[in-house]
Amino acid sequence: MTLKRRRTSHKPSAVHDQQTLYGLCGSPGIVVGKVVVVHHHPEKTRRYTLQTDELPAEVERFQAAVTRAEKELLELKNQFSKGFAEALSILDSHIQMVQDAMIIEGTITLIEQDGLNAEWALSHILGDIRAKFDRIQDVYIKDRFADIEYVVSLIFGQLAGQQQDLLSATDKPVIVVSDDFSPEDTLRMQANNVLGFLTEKGGLTSHTSIVARSLGLPAVVGLDKITSKCTTGETVILDGFSGRVYLSPTRDQQKQFSEYRRQHRVFSDELAGYIHLASETLDGLRIRLSANIEVLHEMQAVQKYGAEGIGLFRSEFDYFQQAEPPDEHSLCAGYSKLLAGLAPDPVTIRTLDVGGDKFAARIRNSDLSLEYERNPALGLRSIRFSLKEPELLMTQLRAMLRASVHGRLRLLLPMISSFNELRQVKHLLQEVMAGLERANIPFDPDVEIGIMIEVPSAVVMADTLAAEVDFFSIGTNDLIQYSLAIDRGNESVAHMYEPLHPAVLRMISQTVSAGHAQGIEVAICGEMAGDVVTAPVLLGLGVDELSMRPSAIPHVKRLLRHSCSRQLAELGVLALKCADGVEVRNLLTRYLPTYYPEEFGDQCRNVNS
């Protein structure tokens, strides 16, 4: 059977444009069903002043609410098997967050010092955190505020004596609609006859979307005013491949989409068979497929989906989750567990990537906090921040080197924009190594050192930089932003954010050529790596490694194993000759169905959507 891979596909002709809503592909899948619109009605927080003798009881009431919220999360976690690795890792992070010092200690301080009730104090702390996140531009990090908001809402619910399960009344298979759902709500959907969900808020990197993908629950997010555009009981088609929702479809259209759903289930079952196969082309070209993760708990997902190590470990999580910067011992313990758990596969740990558009304010030490910046994307961020605070960087480097004896460590430096920055970091690294030698502390002296290519200056200087490092890792998310001068978070220009822009492809090609000329590997660790539409182009440009979210690996591996290196190279050459992103996508419209007929069939309009 030839599977017509309908990632966005054609919209049914009988559906009028006014009945078609366009959002973001939160989680793939196609479902047809009746909707239940769920409205959140949060109670308005009241402020009142307490007497001195009432404060201990108020603190105790708040702490009890926190304990009950944590218990609720633990009970939810125990309902799910270890097979849902990505979802459970997010739940684990929420369990840690519910006891976060910034939230708990900050609230208690306001209760005790200002005599405020717990609800108002907690609301004030959340407002402070929100103000800091409002200055963040990085989409991935900005989405993390939703997790803090979810956890705080649990505590609010416990203070008010409310139940958090919004879906308990659902007794028939339905598609649920709301302004937003928490990852915990999403986990509960599996046990509540939910076919899929639609939300007004959310993005591709939100933890709600990640959990939905982990559970195989179709979802479309970012649908403007969806709660007012459909009503409970109305039939809709949810197409999680295209990010489209069709209101009140005809019976024929429902049958058509039901058949698409059946075909995609067959396709998903087939993907499972690729997990433990080698990641190589038909003619034997090996490409490493590795994983991007941010917490230790995600190691389960790395192993589940057959990743060949970790291509990007975002080390910021340890810093965001504590009131003070973590010490060398705690960092070393975490890195050691990571390296030992995945040995002999390589583990690439990126040094602290905060500042400017990252949430550096979560590092509560006043000496490390950053001032407000008018243009944070071009300010004191990433390696610039680390070089300004060398002791912070050297602590992390010591922890990494001490952990290097437990596996194969690859040390990655973010946003290197000049040779001088690289030279400064290498000097600090030599100091750290010398100190460990004097203290007779074992470490791997041959640890691999790499840099992220994220800014145009690094691309231009790639030939010089390649002579000084062991590998390159191209961060396409930032490279696209800086190359095209596009802020993805700015709605006025976000539509101009084009991963397949020829300028971006040429920068990737130039970086690959410079790296290979010096005999070093070049990896891609941005969103493009895990997209089966863009991955063939990247492979055609000669990259050696693609690093992506764990669950995307089987899909990309299947595509790779149905590829021929010569054909990929030809695609790369043709893509580099295109004048704009539209032309590249038109090229893919012709190429993908020809070489991957079982995946894309004779429909490949998704690359133009």
C-alpha positions in Angstrom: 0.0 0.0 0.0 1.3 3.5 -0.8 0.9 5.8 2.1 -0.1 9.3 1.3 1.8 11.2 3.9 -0.5 14.1 4.6 1.4 16.5 6.9 -0.8 19.5 5.9 -2.3 18.2 2.6 -5.1 19.7 0.7 -8.1 21.2 2.5 -11.3 19.5 1.4 -12.9 21.5 -1.4 -16.4 21.6 0.2 -15.1 23.3 3.4 -15.4 27.1 3.0 -12.4 29.2 4.1 -14.5 30.7 7.0 -14.8 27.2 8.4 -11.1 26.5 8.3 -9.0 27.7 11.2 -5.2 27.9 11.1 -3.0 27.3 14.1 0.3 25.5 15.0 1.0 21.8 14.8 1.2 21.1 18.5 1.1 17.3 18.1 0.6 15.2 14.9 -2.5 13.2 14.2 -6.0 13.4 12.7 -9.2 13.0 14.6 -12.9 13.7 13.9 -15.3 14.3 16.8 -17.5 16.6 18.8 -15.9 19.3 20.9 -16.3 20.2 24.5 -15.3 23.8 25.3 -13.7 24.2 28.7 -13.7 27.7 30.2 -11.2 28.6 32.9 -12.8 30.8 35.6 -10.0 31.8 38.0 -11.2 33.5 41.1 -10.0 37.1 41.6 -7.2 37.2 44.2 -8.2 39.2 47.2 -5.8 41.1 49.4 -6.2 41.4 53.1 -3.8 42.2 56.0 -3.2 39.8 58.8 -2.4 40.5 62.4 1.1 39.5 63.8 -0.3 36.6 65.7 -2.1 35.3 62.6 1.1 35.1 60.5 2.4 31.7 61.6 -1.0 30.0 60.8 -1.0 31.7 57.4 2.5 30.4 56.6 1.4 27.0 57.7 -1.7 27.2 55.5 0.4 28.1 52.5 3.0 25.3 53.2 0.2 22.8 53.5 -1.2 23.9 50.1 2.2 23.4 48.6 2.5 19.9 50.1 -0.9 19.0 48.7 0.0 20.3 45.3 3.1 18.2 45.3 1.2 15.2 46.4 -1.3 15.7 43.6 1.6 15.7 41.0 3.2 12.6 42.5 -0.1 10.7 42.4 -0.5 11.7 38.8 3.0 10.6 38.0 2.3 7.1 39.6 -0.6 6.6 37.2 1.7 6.4 34.2 4.2 3.9 33.1 7.9 4.7 32.4 7.1 4.4 28.6 6.0 8.0 28.6 9.6 9.2 29.2 9.3 12.8 27.8 6.0 13.4 29.5 7.2 12.1 32.9 10.4 14.1 32.7 8.3 17.3 32.4 6.1 16.1 35.3 9.3 15.5 37.4 10.4 19.1 36.6 7.0 20.4 37.9 7.4 18.3 41.1 10.8 20.0 41.6 9.4 23.4 40.8 6.5 23.2 43.3 9.2 23.5 46.0 11.2 26.2 44.2 12.8 28.6 46.6 12.0 31.6 44.6 8.3 30.8 44.8 8.1 29.3 48.3 10.6 31.5 50.2 9.5 34.6 48.3 5.8 34.0 49.3 6.6 33.2 52.9 8.7 36.4 53.1 5.9 38.6 51.9 3.5 36.9 54.4 5.8 37.4 57.3 7.3 40.8 56.5 4.3 42.6 55.0 1.5 40.7 56.8 -0.2 39.7 53.5 -2.5 36.7 53.0 -1.0 33.7 51.1 -3.0 34.2 47.9 -2.0 37.8 47.5 1.7 37.1 48.3 1.8 34.2 45.9 0.2 36.3 43.2 2.7 39.1 43.8 5.7 36.6 43.4 4.2 35.3 40.2 3.9 38.8 38.9 7.5 39.5 39.6 8.5 36.3 37.7 6.2 37.2 34.8 7.8 40.7 34.5 11.3 39.1 34.1 10.0 36.6 31.5 8.4 39.4 29.5 12.0 40.6 28.7 12.9 37.2 27.2 13.0 36.8 23.4 14.1 33.2 23.1 10.9 31.2 22.3 12.1 28.0 24.0 13.0 29.7 27.3 10.0 32.0 27.2 7.7 29.0 27.0 9.0 27.8 30.3 7.1 30.6 32.1 3.9 28.6 31.4 5.4 25.8 33.6 5.8 28.2 36.5 2.3 29.4 36.0 0.9 25.9 36.0 2.6 25.0 39.2 1.5 28.2 40.9 -2.1 27.6 39.7 -2.0 24.2 41.5 -1.0 25.9 44.8 -3.8 28.5 44.2 -6.2 25.7 43.7 -5.2 24.0 47.0 -5.5 27.3 48.9 -9.0 27.7 47.5 -9.9 24.1 48.0 -10.5 23.6 44.3 -10.0 20.5 42.2 -7.7 21.0 39.1 -9.1 18.3 36.9 -11.1 20.2 34.2 -12.0 17.1 32.3 -13.6 14.9 34.9 -17.0 15.5 33.5 -16.0 14.1 30.1 -17.5 10.6 29.7 -17.5 10.3 25.9 -14.7 10.5 23.3 -14.4 14.3 22.5 -12.0 17.0 21.3 -11.5 19.4 24.2 -11.1 23.2 23.6 -9.8 25.8 25.9 -7.6 28.9 26.1 -4.8 26.6 27.4 -4.1 23.3 29.1 -1.3 22.4 31.5 1.0 19.4 30.9 -0.9 17.8 33.8 -4.2 18.4 32.1 -2.8 16.8 29.0 -1.7 13.7 30.9 -5.1 13.3 32.4 -6.7 13.5 28.9 -5.5 10.0 28.1 -7.7 8.6 30.9 -10.7 10.8 30.0 -11.8 9.7 26.5 -10.1 12.7 24.9 -9.4 12.3 21.2 -7.3 15.5 21.0 -7.3 19.2 22.0 -7.3 22.7 20.6 -6.0 25.8 22.5 -5.7 29.5 22.0 -2.3 29.7 23.6 0.8 27.5 23.3 3.6 26.9 20.8 5.7 24.1 19.3 8.2 24.1 22.2 5.6 24.5 25.1 5.7 21.6 27.5 2.0 21.0 26.8 2.8 20.3 23.2 5.7 18.1 24.1 3.6 16.0 26.4 0.9 15.7 23.7 3.5 14.4 21.3 4.8 12.0 23.9 1.3 10.6 24.4 0.5 10.6 20.7 -2.5 12.9 21.4 -3.3 15.1 18.4 -3.3 18.8 19.1 -3.5 22.2 17.3 -2.4 25.2 19.4 -2.2 28.9 18.9 -5.7 29.1 17.5 -7.0 32.7 17.8 -10.2 32.9 19.8 -11.0 29.2 19.2 -13.2 29.1 22.4 -15.6 31.6 20.8 -15.5 30.2 17.3 -16.8 26.7 18.1 -19.4 25.4 20.5 -19.8 22.4 22.7 -21.4 19.5 20.7 -20.2 20.8 17.3 -18.3 18.3 15.1 -14.8 19.3 13.9 -11.8 17.8 12.2 -8.5 18.3 14.0 -5.5 18.0 11.7 -2.4 18.0 13.8 -0.1 17.5 10.8 -1.1 20.8 9.2 -2.3 22.8 12.2 -5.7 23.2 10.6 -9.2 22.7 12.1 -12.3 22.3 10.0 -15.6 23.3 11.5 -18.9 21.4 10.8 -17.5 19.1 8.0 -19.8 17.0 5.8 -20.1 13.3 6.2 -17.9 12.7 3.1 -15.2 14.9 4.5 -15.3 13.1 7.9 -14.9 9.8 6.1 -12.0 11.1 4.1 -10.1 12.3 7.2 -10.9 9.1 9.0 -9.1 7.2 6.2 -6.1 9.6 6.5 -6.0 8.8 10.2 -6.0 5.1 9.6 -3.1 5.4 7.2 -1.1 7.5 9.6 -1.6 4.9 12.3 -0.1 2.3 10.0 2.8 4.7 9.3 3.4 5.3 13.1 3.5 1.5 13.7 6.1 1.2 11.0 8.3 4.0 12.5 8.7 1.9 15.7 10.7 -0.6 13.7 13.3 1.9 12.8 14.3 2.9 16.4 17.2 0.4 16.8 18.3 0.4 13.1 21.5 2.1 12.0 21.2 5.7 10.9 22.6 5.4 7.4 21.6 5.9 3.8 21.0 3.2 1.3 24.6 3.5 0.0 26.1 3.3 3.5 26.6 7.0 4.5 26.4 7.2 8.3 24.8 10.2 9.9 24.7 10.5 13.7 21.1 11.2 15.0 21.3 12.5 18.5 19.0 14.1 21.0 18.4 17.6 22.4 17.5 17.5 26.1 17.5 19.8 29.1 17.0 17.6 32.2 18.4 14.3 33.4 15.0 12.7 33.4 14.9 12.9 29.6 17.6 10.2 29.4 14.8 7.7 29.3 13.5 9.2 26.1 17.0 9.4 24.6 17.3 5.6 25.0 13.7 4.8 24.1 13.9 6.5 20.7 17.3 5.2 19.7 19.4 8.3 19.9 23.2 8.0 19.4 24.0 10.2 22.3 23.1 13.8 23.2 23.9 16.5 20.6 22.7 19.3 22.9 22.3 19.2 26.7 20.9 22.6 27.8 22.7 23.2 31.1 20.5 26.2 32.1 17.9 24.2 33.9 20.1 23.7 36.9 20.5 27.4 37.2 16.8 28.3 36.6 15.6 26.0 39.3 17.6 27.3 42.2 17.7 30.5 44.2 21.5 30.4 44.0 23.9 29.1 41.3 24.6 25.4 41.7 28.0 24.5 43.2 30.6 22.4 41.5 29.8 19.2 43.4 26.1 19.2 42.4 26.9 20.0 38.8 29.5 17.3 38.6 27.1 14.7 40.1 24.5 15.5 37.4 26.9 15.5 34.5 28.5 12.3 35.7 25.1 10.5 35.8 24.4 11.8 32.3 27.7 10.6 30.9 27.7 7.3 32.6 24.1 6.6 31.6 24.8 7.1 27.9 28.4 5.8 27.6 30.0 5.1 25.2 27.8 7.5 23.2 28.9 11.1 23.2 27.2 13.7 25.4 27.5 17.3 24.3 27.0 19.7 27.2 26.5 23.4 26.3 28.0 25.8 28.9 25.6 28.2 30.6 23.5 30.1 27.9 21.9 32.9 29.8 21.8 36.7 29.7 19.8 39.1 27.6 17.0 36.9 26.2 17.6 34.1 28.7 16.3 34.2 32.3 19.5 35.3 34.0 17.4 36.9 36.7 16.6 33.5 38.1 20.2 33.4 39.3 19.4 35.2 42.5 23.0 36.2 43.4 22.8 40.0 43.0 26.4 40.1 41.7 25.3 38.0 38.7 22.0 39.6 37.9 21.8 41.5 34.6 20.5 45.0 34.1 17.5 45.5 31.8 18.6 45.6 28.2 16.8 47.5 25.4 18.0 45.0 22.8 18.7 41.7 24.7 19.3 39.6 21.6 22.3 41.8 20.8 23.4 42.3 24.4 25.2 40.5 27.2 24.2 36.9 26.6 25.6 33.4 26.2 29.4 33.3 26.2 29.7 37.0 26.6 27.9 36.7 30.0 30.1 33.8 31.0 33.3 35.7 30.2 32.0 38.6 32.3 31.5 36.2 35.2 34.6 33.9 34.7 34.2 32.2 38.1 30.7 31.0 37.2 32.1 29.6 33.9 35.2 28.0 35.6 33.0 26.3 38.2 30.9 24.7 35.4 34.1 23.8 33.4 35.5 22.1 36.5 32.3 20.1 37.0 32.3 19.0 33.4 35.9 17.9 33.4 35.6 16.0 36.6 32.6 14.2 35.1 34.4 13.5 31.9 36.0 10.3 33.3 32.5 8.7 33.3 31.9 8.8 29.6 32.6 10.7 26.4 32.1 14.5 27.0 31.9 17.1 24.3 32.1 20.6 25.6 30.1 23.1 23.6 30.5 26.9 23.8 27.4 29.0 22.8 27.2 32.0 20.5 30.9 32.4 19.7 31.1 35.5 17.5 34.9 36.1 17.4 38.3 34.3 17.6 39.1 36.4 20.7 36.1 35.0 22.6 37.2 31.4 21.8 40.8 32.2 22.9 39.6 33.6 26.2 37.5 30.5 27.0 40.3 28.1 26.0 42.7 30.1 28.4 40.2 29.6 31.2 39.8 25.9 30.4 43.6 25.5 30.5 43.6 27.2 34.0 40.9 24.8 35.1 42.8 21.7 33.8 46.0 22.9 35.5 44.2 23.3 38.8 42.7 19.8 38.6 46.1 18.3 37.8 47.6 20.1 40.8 44.9 18.7 43.0 45.3 15.2 41.5 41.7 15.1 40.4 41.2 12.8 37.3 39.7 14.1 34.1 39.9 13.5 30.4 42.6 15.8 29.0 41.5 15.1 25.5 37.9 16.2 25.9 36.4 17.5 22.7 35.7 21.2 22.5 33.2 22.7 20.1 31.5 26.0 19.4 28.0 26.9 18.3 27.7 28.7 15.0 24.8 31.0 15.6 25.8 34.4 14.2 27.0 35.5 10.7 30.4 36.6 12.0 31.1 33.0 13.1 30.1 31.8 9.6 32.5 34.2 7.9 35.3 33.3 10.3 34.5 29.5 10.3 37.7 28.6 8.5 39.8 30.3 11.3 37.6 29.0 14.1 37.6 25.4 12.7 41.4 25.2 13.2 40.9 25.8 17.0 38.1 23.3 17.9 37.1 19.7 17.5 33.6 20.2 16.1 31.0 22.7 15.1 27.3 22.7 16.1 25.1 25.0 14.1 22.2 26.5 16.1 19.8 27.2 13.3 17.2 28.9 15.5 19.5 31.8 16.3 21.3 31.7 13.0 18.1 32.3 11.1 17.1 35.1 13.5 20.5 36.9 13.2 20.9 36.3 9.5 17.5 37.5 8.5 17.1 40.1 11.2 13.8 38.5 12.2 12.4 38.2 15.8 10.2 35.1 15.9 8.4 36.6 18.9 7.4 39.7 17.0 4.0 39.0 15.3 4.6 41.7 12.8 7.6 40.0 11.2 7.4 36.4 12.5 6.0 35.3 9.1 9.3 36.3 7.5 11.2 33.7 9.6 12.2 31.3 6.9 14.4 28.3 7.8 14.8 27.5 4.1 15.9 31.0 3.0 18.9 30.5 0.6 21.0 32.9 2.7 20.6 30.5 5.7 21.3 27.5 3.5 24.4 29.1 2.1 25.7 29.9 5.6 25.2 26.3 6.6 27.0 25.1 3.5 29.9 27.5 4.1 30.2 26.3 7.7 30.2 22.7 6.7 32.9 23.3 4.0 35.1 25.2 6.5 34.7 22.5 9.1 35.4 19.6 6.7 38.5 21.4 5.3 39.9 21.2 8.8 38.8 17.7 9.4 36.1 18.4 12.0 32.5 17.3 12.2 29.6 19.7 11.8 26.3 19.1 13.5 22.9 20.8 13.4 21.0 21.2 16.7 18.2 23.6 15.8 14.5 22.8 15.0 15.4 22.2 11.3 17.2 19.0 12.3 14.0 17.2 13.4 11.8 18.3 10.5 11.5 15.6 7.8 10.9 18.4 5.2 14.1 20.3 6.0 16.3 17.4 7.0 16.9 16.2 3.4 18.3 19.6 2.5 20.6 19.7 5.6 21.8 16.2 4.7 22.4 17.4 1.1 24.6 20.2 2.4 26.9 17.6 4.0 26.2 17.8 7.8 27.5 14.9 9.9 25.0 15.0 12.7 21.4 16.0 13.3 20.3 16.6 16.9 16.6 16.9 17.7 13.9 16.2 20.3 14.1 12.4 21.0 10.7 11.5 19.6 11.5 12.9 16.2 14.5 10.5 15.7 12.6 7.4 14.3 10.9 9.6 11.7 14.2 11.2 10.5 16.0 7.8 10.6 13.3 6.3 8.4 13.8 9.1 5.9 17.6 8.7 6.0 17.5 5.0 5.5 15.4 5.5 2.3 17.8 8.1 1.0 20.8 7.9 -1.3 23.7 10.2 -0.6 24.2 11.2 -4.3 20.5 12.3 -4.6 20.8 14.2 -1.3 23.9 16.0 -2.6 22.1 16.9 -5.8 19.2 18.4 -3.8 21.7 20.4 -1.7 23.3 21.9 -4.9 19.9 22.8 -6.3 18.7 24.4 -3.1 21.8 26.6 -2.9 20.9 27.9 -6.4 17.4 29.0 -5.4 16.6 32.8 -5.1 14.3 32.6 -2.1 12.6 30.3 0.4 9.5 29.9 -1.8 11.7 28.5 -4.6 13.3 26.1 -2.2 10.0 24.9 -1.0 8.8 24.5 -4.6 11.9 22.4 -5.2 11.0 20.2 -2.2 7.4 19.9 -3.6 8.9 18.1 -6.6 11.7 16.3 -4.8 10.1 14.7 -1.7 7.3 12.8 -3.5 9.7 11.5 -6.1 12.3 10.0 -3.7 10.0 9.3 -0.7 6.7 8.2 -2.3 5.6 6.1 0.7 6.0 9.1 3.0 4.8 12.1 0.9 2.8 10.3 -1.8 1.7 12.6 -4.6 0.8 15.4 -2.2 3.6 17.6 -0.8 1.9 21.0 -0.4 2.8 21.1 3.2 6.2 22.5 2.4 4.5 25.6 1.0 2.2 26.1 4.0 
